[in-house]
């Protein structure tokens, strides 16, 4: 669908820019208990340090690899009200339940960042590996959202930031588990927000899914390493030889966009939406009317020949003569 109300194309960003300059948000989330899963990786550390500047109380989770020792010192130096590390396998409901119990229901912001991302043909992938990707990328965020939404509803405040991916909006061969789970995460975010809106809580409890940019994380470097690409069918390897060339964004771009969204700066028109941090947030928010008039913007949708709408049957309904045969009862 072509948007007729857009005023201009938002600028493309790869690093921090004036609208999300850390100094503007210093202390803006003072003492807000902020859970960040997958805090040991590049994206997680960027998130932790960005929310530290905002003065949050950080609860940083990891599974197998603890965050580097200097992360706590950096976060405290940047302004975090508190920093704690919690070992938690988000793929397991029990681990998520233990995490929320440890917090005694005290949480303000949830950032589902932990991820799993393999490369290989679906027909060769061990089922348990596929299931693990789905569990980390989708079940974990669902578990924590489900457990914390009860508290967010009771206190009538809260924010969820689900780190999704551009992969959730396109079909990438040999990344079936990743693409599928990220698409599910984007729609989980949208559906949950609609329920909050219906219940009159949309202004108080707001959530977003995001593409964090192209960041050379350890997970991405491993996925597209020569060793990994060499395991693909020969006819597919050339498609991924230079895959890492587009991964050159700063992790602080995603971190500070998330801080800005957590303050509520975009909740009027972006809550429940999928946002690509590569777009200038200020430019997008300047075009609020375009977002209001076109609900397909910043969401998952599809298009059909003839204008068939996802909401139901075509205008005028279906006519039995078009089926080419009679059915009993018609």
Buried (B, 14 or more C-beta within 10 A) or exposed (E): EEEEEBEEEBEEBEEBBEBBEBEBBBEBBEEBBBBBBBBBBBBBBBBBBBBBBBBBBBBBBBBEEEBEEEBBEBBBEBBBBEBEBBEBBBBBBEBBEBBBEEBEEEBBBBBBBBBBBBBBEEEEBEEEEBBBBBBBBBBBBBBBBEBBBEBBBEBEBBBBBBBBBBBBBEEBBBBBBBBBBBBBBBBBBBEBBEEBBEEEBBBBBBBBBBBBBBBBBEBBEEBBEEEBBEEBEEEEEEEBEEBBEEBEBBBBBBBBBBBBBBBBBBBBBBBBBBBBBBBBBBBBBEBBEBBEEBEEBBBBEEEEEEEEEEEEEEEEEEEEEEEEEEEEEE
